Amino acid sequence: MESTPRAAASGFASTWQPLRRGEFRAVFFGVLCMHTATWVNQVGGATLMSTLTPSPLMTALVQTAASVPVVLLGLPAGAIADLVDRRRWMMAIQLGMLVSALLALLFVAFSGLSPLALLLLTGLVGVGLALQSPAAQAVYGEVVPREELPVAMALGSMSFNMSRIVGPALAGAVLGLAGAVGLYATLALFSALVLVSLTRWRSHAERSRVAPERLWSALRGGMRYVRHSPECHRPLLHTFIYMTCGSAAWALLPVLARDAYQLGAQGYGLLLGAFGIGGLGGVFLMPAVRSRLSLPRIVVASTAIFAVVTAVLALAAPLLVTLIALLVGGAVWMIGATLMYAALQDTLPDWVRARGLSIYNLVYFTAMAGGAALWGALTAPAGTRGALGLAALCMAAAAVAFTRWPLHPSTASHTRATTSLYGDDMPLESLAPGADDGPLIVQISYHVRPECTDDFLRAARAVGHSCRRNGALFWRLFREIDTPDLYVERYMLDSWLDHTRHLDRTTATDLAMRDRLKQFLVPGREPVIRHQLAEALPED
């Protein structure tokens, strides 16, 4: 058996493997810059607001203004990113963001800044970031071979959460040195860097063999996939709870720095710098932690430790103690948030990855925005330290809940199946029907051995989830009254073209579920498949 140190070293090596590829490094750098700009915009705006008005609520609303575009535009942006060339989509948006950042810079330099103008500018930058975020999070799989995809996704999630640490620290430093003008100059610089990185790679993703969906259909398909994928639910729930409770530290830290420690923008940058250094340390600690602890234990430990960090902030401990707590908090936040993100990524095939990640963003930013508004509102009756204390209690309760409902890694394979439910590769082009003919009912009959009925029904339940998430509008299993061992599966799709998409999306795991059904059938009785198209009736 391999010793623990060697296992840790092996985990470390495998974690950094994709970074040996030049195209992946370009993607990693560009997406890191893009997400860092997100937090520079959000946290820098909150810091500026704390200097413009003493209201904790207005300071917390900056985070809300930055997050609302993700809530409103995230799902359409994810659908578009799954339908178009993601690289070109990102280049178009980044060009627009560069122009917007330069205009904002001129506005701030020559017209000054009011609290309302700051909220509007923060929201404007947030729109551009929201439109491209799902595409940016999904492109990692386009520049690495399939066997490196899980590690690439983990690095992508690390990049997302590392930016959550580096961005606020950078915002504090820039504001301390150059004020609002420096903030928007930094945003313009990041847009330019992302544009440069986008010219350094080309997509090698496997393309769909059928025509793309329309936008509304793609939106429904993404939400349907997540709804009918039980493996997606727990990472999203853990993320929502973790971010709602943890958002108090992020939203109220500028106010705490000003009121409890009498620190200006540079002092706030010091607190954020401690958090940022801790987060970078978490990046390098993560491989060793993953090699020694299971995913459920890491998530529980991260949540519990961050509860303690939030409690230290609530106590307004001596500055040195607070800085140490923020170092630890940055590390555990990085590790916990990254692994929750990676757990969701593991459940998503490429055809719906951007849409699934847009739903993650919706959950993430809804939790951060709603949490920020909640804890900001609680400062009125409870004070800043009281609101932080309540957040620490909620975080501790979340850690207890995560022990009861642990987060386990996905075991599904999203490799495209080499055969279909028809037994071999069915041509995906339209055959006799027209592509838009429909709705279509697919009917599959099974003769089940009586002693295997319960096992068959349990296996059929998993097949039902698979059909629905791959595009079926309706799925049911029926039993023939006159032939008790005969079960009939029926599912409906919008059109014959949707049927070909449904087949194109079939993964090895989906096919294995159907193969399991055959284990419970009467020997020699194969499933019988029929197709039924809706018939237009003549008018009276």
N, C-alpha and C positions, 0 to 999 in steps of 0.2 A: 504493500500500500504506500502511496506517495505521501511524503511528509507535508505538513501544513505550510512551511515556508516555500517549498517547491510549488505547491498548488497555488499559493498566492502569487508567486512569480509568473506562473503560467497564465493565471487570470489577468495579470497586468499586461503581459505581452499580447494576449488576444484582444484586450480592450482597445489597444492602440493600433491594431493591425491595419484598418482602412486608411489611417493617416499616412501610410507609406505611398498611397496613390495620389498623384498630383491633382487629378480632377476632384477627388474627394476633399483634398485640402482646400481647393478653391471654393467648393460648396460650403465646407465647414466655416471657413473664414467669412464668406459673404453672409451666411445666415447668422453667424455670431454677431457681425456688425449690425445686421438688420434688427435683431432682437435687442441688442444693446441700445440701439437708438430708441426702441420702444420705452425702455426704462429710463433713459436719459430724459426723454420727453415727459414721462409721467412723474418721476421723482424730482427732476429739476423744476417742473412746474409747481409741485407741492412746496418745494423750498422757497421759490419766488413768492408764492402766495402767502407764505408765513411772514414774509417781509412787507407785503402790501397791506395785509389786514390781520388783526389779532384773532379773528374768528377761527376756532378749530374746525367748524363745519365747512367753511369755505376751503380750508386747506385739504380736508378729506375729499371734497367734491372734485378736486383736480384729478384724483385717481378715478373717480366716477366718469369724468369727462373723457379721460383717455381710454376707458374700458367700454363705454357705451357703443362706440363704432364696432367693436368686436361683437357685441351682443346683437346689433342690428344687421351687420354686413357679413359676419363670419360664415354663416351657412351658405348664402349665395356665393361667397368667394371660394368656399371649399368645393362647391359644385362646379364652378367655372374651372377651377384648377384641375379637376378630374376630367374635364372635357377638352381642354386646349393644351398646347405646348406650354408647360409650366415655366420654362426658362424665358420664353418670349413674353409671357404674361408678366413675369416679375420685372423684366427689363422695362416694359412700358410703364408700369407703376412707379418704379424707381426714378425714371426720368421725370415723371410728374411730381414726385416727392422732392426731388432736387430743386426743381423750379419753385415749389411751394415753400421750401425751407429758405431759399434765398429771398423770396418776397417777404416772408415773416421776419427775416433778419433786417431787411430795409425798414419794415414797419416799426420794429422795436427800436432801431437806431435813431429814427427821425421823428417818431410820434409818441414815444414813451409807452408805458404799459399800465393798464388798469386791471383790477381783478376780473372783470367781465371779458376784456380782451384776452387775458391769459387763458381763461377757460375755453374761449373760442379757438385760439391758436392750438391749444393742447388737443382739442377735439379734431381739428383739421389734420394735424399730423397723425392722429390716431386713425383717421379714415384710411389713409394710404397704407399704414402698417396692417390694419385689419384686412384689407383687400388682398395682400400678398402673403400674409402669415401662413395660411393653410398650404399654399404651394411651396413655400420655403421649407416647411416642416416635412413635406412629402418627397422632396427631391433626392434625399439621401439614397433611396433605393435605385435611383436611375444611374448612378455612377460607380456602383460596386457589384461584384458578382453575387448571385443569390446566396451562396454559402456564407458571405460576410454581412448579409443584410441585418441579422439580429444585432451584431456588434455595431454596425453603422447606425442603426436606430438608437442604440444606447448612447452613442456619441452625440447623435442629434439631440436627444433629450438632455444630455449633459450640456450641450451648447445653449439650449433654451434656458436652462436653469442657471448656468454660469452667467449668462447675460443679465439674469435677474439680480445677481450679486454685483457684477462689474459695473452695470449701467448706473445704479444709484450712487455708487462710490465715485464714478467718473463725473456724474452730474454735480455732486457736492464739490469736487475739486475745481471743476470748470467755473461754477458759480462763484466760488471763493476768489478765483483769479480774474475772471472777465465778466461776471454778471450775466444779465439776460442776453446781451449780444453774443457772448461766448457760447451760451447754451444753443442758440439757433445756428451759429456758425458750426458747432459740433454736429448738429443734426444734418446740415448740408454736407459736411465732410463724410459722414457715414453713408449718406446716399450715394456719393461719388465712389466710395470704396466698394459698395455693393455692386454698382454698375460695372466696375472694373472686374470684379470677381466673376460676374455672370458671363463675361467674354472668354473666360479661361476653361470652360468645360462644355461638353456636349452630352445630351441625354442618350443613354443606351437602354432605356426601359423597353420592356416587351409591350408592344401596342396591341390593343384590342383588335380582333379579327372582324368585328361588326361595326356598323355605323354608330357614332356617339349618340347619346340621349339628348333630348331637349332639356333646357335649364330646369323647368318645373318638374319634369320627370326625374332628373338627376337629384334635385332637392328631396323629393319624396323617397327616392331610392336610398340616399344616404341615411335619412332618418329611419327608414324601414330596416336597414341593415343593423343599425345600433339597437333599435328596439327589440329585434328578434335575435340578438347575439348576447346570451346571458353572460359570456365572458367579458363583454364590454362594460357591463353595469357596475361591477364592483370597483374597477379603477376610477370610473367617473364619480361614484359616490365618495370614495376615499378622498379624491382630489377636491371635491366640493367642500367637504367638512374641513379638511386640512387647510385649504386656502381661506375659507371664511374665518376660521379662528386665528390663523396666522396673519391675516391682513391687518390686524390691530397694530402689530409692531411696525409694519411698514407705513401705515397711514398716520400714526400718531408720533412716530419718532422725531419728525421736525418740531412738533409742538413740545415734546419732552425735552429736546435739546435746548430749546429757547427758554422754557419756563422753569424746568428743574435744574438745569446745569448752566443757564445764562450763557449759552454758546451761540455765536452767530453762524453764518453760512459755512465758514471754515471749520468751526467746531462740529457742525452737523456732518460735514464731509469727513471729519475724523471718525465719527461713529459709523458712518456708512463704510469708510475704509476698513474698519475692523471687521465689519460684516463681510465685506468683499474679500479680504484676505482669508477669512475663515472659509468662505465659499470656494476659493481657489484651492485651499488645503483639502476640502472635501472632494474635489476632482481627483486628486492623487491618492486620497485614502479609499475611494470607492472600490477599486479592484480588490484590495485586501479585505475590505468589509464584506463584499459580495462572496468572496471565497470562503469566508468563515461563518457567515450567518445566512439563514434563509430569508427570502423576501418578506414574509409576514413579520419576522422578528425585527428586521431592519426598519420597516414602516412603523411598527409600534415604538421602537426605541427612538426613532427620529421625532415622532410626535410627542412623546413624553419629555424628551430633552428640550424641545422647543417650548413646551409649556413652562419648564423651569426658567428658560431664558426670558420669556415674556413676564414671568413673575418677578424676576430681577429688575426688569424695566419698570414694572409697576411700583416696586419698592424704592425706585430712584436711588439705588445703591451708590456708594462712592464711584467716581468716574472710572478708576482703574478696574474695579470689579465689573462695572457695566461693559467696559471694553473687552474684558476677557469673556464675559457672557456672550457678547456679540460675535466674537471669534468662533466660539463653539456653536452658536446659533447659525452662523453662515454655513458651517460645515454640515450640520445635520439637515438644514433646509435644502442644501444642494443635493445631498444623498437621497433624502426622502422624496422630494418632488421629482427628481430625475427618474427614480425607479417606478413611481406611480405613472409617469408619462410613458416610460418604456413598456410598462405592463399593458397599457392600452395599445401602443403601437404594435405589439406582438399579436393583437387580435384582428388586425386590419389587413386584408389583401390590397394589392396595388390599385385595383380598379376603383376602390372606394376610400383609399387612404386619406386623401386631402379632405374629403367630406367628414370622415370619422375624426380627424384631427381638428376640423373646424368646430365640431361638437365639443371636443375637449376644450378648445379655446373659449367657446361659449360658456362652458361650465366654469373654467378657470377664472375668466374675467368677470363673469357674473358674481362668483364668490368673492373675488377681490374688490369689485366695485360695490356690491351690496354690503360686504363686510366693512369696507371703509366708511360707507355712509352710516351703517349701524353703529360702529364704535365711535365715529365722530359725533353722532347724535347723542350717544350715551355720555359724552363728556359734559353736557349741560347739567344733568342731574347728579352725575357721579364724579365728575372731574376726569382729567386725563389719566391719572394714576388709577382711579377706580375702574375706568373702562378697560385699562390694560389688565387689571386684576381679574375682572370678569372674563376677559379673553383667555387668560392663563387657565382659569378653572374649566372653561369650555374645551381648551386644548387637552387638558388632562383627562377630561371625560371622553374625548375622542380616542385617546390612547387606549383607554379601557374598552371602548366599543370595538376598536380594531383587533383586540385579542379575541373578541367573541365572533367577529366577522372578518377573518383574515383575508389578505390579498395574496392570491396564488398566481404564479406565472402561467401564461397560456401554453397549452400542449398541442394546439391545432397546427396543421401544416397548410400554408396558403399557396403551395406550389400548384400551378394549374394542372388539372388531371389530364393524363394522356389518353384516356378513354372517356366515354360518357355513360349515362344510364342506359343507353341503347346497346352497350357492349363494345362499341368501337367508335372511332371518330366519325360523328355525324356531320355531314357538310353543313356549314353555318350559313350558307347563302339561302335565300328564300327558294323553296321548291315550287310546289303547285300554288300555294296561296301567295297573295301579294304581301309585301312586307308590312303594310299597315292594316291588313285584314285582322279583324278581331272583334271582341275579346276571344281568347282561345282557352279551352279547357283541356288539360292533360289528365288522362285517367289511367291509372295503373292498378291492375287486379292481382291479388295475392291469395293463394290457397295455403292457409296456415295450419300446421299440425296442432291439434287441440291442446296438447300438453305444453306447447310453447307460446300460447296466446299472450300471457302476461309479459314475457320477454319481448315478444314482437311489438306489443303496444308501447313498451318503454322505448324500444329502438325507433319506433315510428315517431314518437314525440320529438326526438332529435332531428329526424328527417324533416319534420314540419318546420322547425326553426330554420334549418338550412334552406328550404324552399322559399320561405318568406324573406329571409335576408338577401337572397339572390334575385329577388324581383317578383315573386308571386304575390298577387293582390289578395288571394284567398287560398286557404289550404284546409282540408278536412279529411278525416279517415272515416269511412262508412262500413257497416257490416251488413251483408245480405241477409234478409230475414229468412228466405227459403233455403239458403245454403250457409249454415253457421260458420263454416271454416273459410268462407270467401270474404275477404276485406278489399275495399276499393278506395284507393287514394285519389283525390281530385284536387287539382290546384288550377288557378286561373291567372292568366297574364293578359296585359293590355292588347297585345298583337302578336302576330307570328314573328316579327322582328324582335320583340321582347323575349320570345321563346329562344331565339338564337343567342341573345345576350345571356339569358339564364344558363344556357349550356356552356357558353364561353367562360362564364364565371365559376364553373364547377371546379373545386379544388380537390386535392387528394383526400382531404379529410371528409368533404362532402360525399365523395364516391365511396369511401370506406363505410360511411353510415348506411348507404344503400346496400352495400355488400353484406353488411351485418343482417339486414332484413332477410336476405336469402337463406341465412342459416336456419331460419325457423319455418321454412316452407316445406310442403309435402314433396318428397323426392320425385323428380321428373316433372314437376309443375313450375315452370319458369314464370316470372311476372309477365303480364300481357299489357302492352302500352297502346292507348288509343288517343287520337287527337280530335277535338270537336270545335269547329269555328262557329261563332254566332251567325245566324242567317237573317238577312234583312227580309222583312215581311212586306208584301205589296200593300200599298195604301188603299183605303176604301174608295 
